[in-house]
Amino acid sequence: MLKNNKGQTLVEYVLIIALISVIIVSLVSYFGGYLKDSITKTSCSLVDQEYVSGNKPGEGTCQEKNT
């Protein structure tokens, strides 16, 4: 008798993809503020403004440079 392993393989792939998705979502939620700050720093330098860090990660803003 031949076994059909196609269904089992599909379930294993779905479980692997689900595990990877959970890991990615948790990493983005944990490091999200730091990612937002790094993007804000880059955008501040592009528009010739000064980056001002906030109290918590992700709260940084751009302000006009004082000369």
CYANA upper distance limits for C-alpha pairs under 8 A (distance plus 0.5 A):
  5 ASN  CA      9 THR  CA      6.69
  6 LYS  CA     10 LEU  CA      6.72
  7 GLY  CA     11 VAL  CA      6.80
  8 GLN  CA     12 GLU  CA      6.79
  9 THR  CA     13 TYR  CA      6.75
 10 LEU  CA     14 VAL  CA      6.74
 11 VAL  CA     15 LEU  CA      6.69
 12 GLU  CA     16 ILE  CA      6.73
 13 TYR  CA     17 ILE  CA      6.67
 14 VAL  CA     18 ALA  CA      6.56
 15 LEU  CA     19 LEU  CA      6.64
 16 ILE  CA     20 ILE  CA      6.72
 17 ILE  CA     21 SER  CA      6.58
 18 ALA  CA     22 VAL  CA      6.72
 19 LEU  CA     23 ILE  CA      6.80
 20 ILE  CA     24 ILE  CA      6.70
 21 SER  CA     25 VAL  CA      6.63
 22 VAL  CA     26 SER  CA      6.64
 23 ILE  CA     27 LEU  CA      6.67
 24 ILE  CA     28 VAL  CA      6.66
 25 VAL  CA     29 SER  CA      6.63
 26 SER  CA     30 TYR  CA      6.56
 27 LEU  CA     31 PHE  CA      6.45
 27 LEU  CA     32 GLY  CA      8.33
 28 VAL  CA     32 GLY  CA      5.57
 31 PHE  CA     35 LEU  CA      6.78
 32 GLY  CA     36 LYS  CA      6.62
 32 GLY  CA     58 GLY  CA      7.80
 33 GLY  CA     37 ASP  CA      6.68
 33 GLY  CA     56 LYS  CA      8.41
 33 GLY  CA     57 PRO  CA      5.08
 33 GLY  CA     58 GLY  CA      4.31
 33 GLY  CA     59 GLU  CA      8.05
 34 TYR  CA     38 SER  CA      6.77
 34 TYR  CA     57 PRO  CA      6.02
 34 TYR  CA     58 GLY  CA      6.45
 35 LEU  CA     39 ILE  CA      6.80
 35 LEU  CA     58 GLY  CA      8.03
 36 LYS  CA     40 THR  CA      6.59
 36 LYS  CA     57 PRO  CA      8.45
 36 LYS  CA     58 GLY  CA      5.79
 37 ASP  CA     41 LYS  CA      6.59
 37 ASP  CA     53 SER  CA      8.48
 37 ASP  CA     57 PRO  CA      7.22
 37 ASP  CA     58 GLY  CA      5.63
 37 ASP  CA     59 GLU  CA      7.72
 37 ASP  CA     60 GLY  CA      6.42
 38 SER  CA     42 THR  CA      6.82
 39 ILE  CA     43 SER  CA      6.71
 40 THR  CA     44 CYS  CA      6.54
 40 THR  CA     51 TYR  CA      8.04
 40 THR  CA     60 GLY  CA      7.53
 40 THR  CA     61 THR  CA      7.33
 40 THR  CA     62 CYS  CA      7.86
 41 LYS  CA     45 SER  CA      6.96
 41 LYS  CA     51 TYR  CA      6.28
 41 LYS  CA     62 CYS  CA      8.30
 42 THR  CA     46 LEU  CA      6.89
 43 SER  CA     47 VAL  CA      6.91
 44 CYS  CA     48 ASP  CA      6.59
 44 CYS  CA     49 GLN  CA      5.45
 44 CYS  CA     50 GLU  CA      6.52
 44 CYS  CA     51 TYR  CA      6.45
 44 CYS  CA     62 CYS  CA      6.09
 45 SER  CA     49 GLN  CA      6.37
 45 SER  CA     50 GLU  CA      7.50
 45 SER  CA     51 TYR  CA      8.33
 48 ASP  CA     64 GLU  CA      8.38
 48 ASP  CA     65 LYS  CA      8.26
 49 GLN  CA     62 CYS  CA      6.46
 49 GLN  CA     63 GLN  CA      6.11
 49 GLN  CA     64 GLU  CA      5.50
 49 GLN  CA     65 LYS  CA      6.04
 50 GLU  CA     62 CYS  CA      6.04
 50 GLU  CA     63 GLN  CA      5.78
 50 GLU  CA     64 GLU  CA      6.56
 50 GLU  CA     65 LYS  CA      5.97
 51 TYR  CA     60 GLY  CA      7.45
 51 TYR  CA     61 THR  CA      6.40
 51 TYR  CA     62 CYS  CA      5.23
 51 TYR  CA     63 GLN  CA      6.96
 52 VAL  CA     60 GLY  CA      6.06
 52 VAL  CA     61 THR  CA      5.86
 52 VAL  CA     62 CYS  CA      6.54
 52 VAL  CA     63 GLN  CA      7.48
 53 SER  CA     59 GLU  CA      7.20
 53 SER  CA     60 GLY  CA      4.62
 53 SER  CA     61 THR  CA      6.99
 54 GLY  CA     58 GLY  CA      7.79
 54 GLY  CA     59 GLU  CA      5.07
 54 GLY  CA     60 GLY  CA      5.01
 54 GLY  CA     61 THR  CA      7.78
 55 ASN  CA     59 GLU  CA      7.20
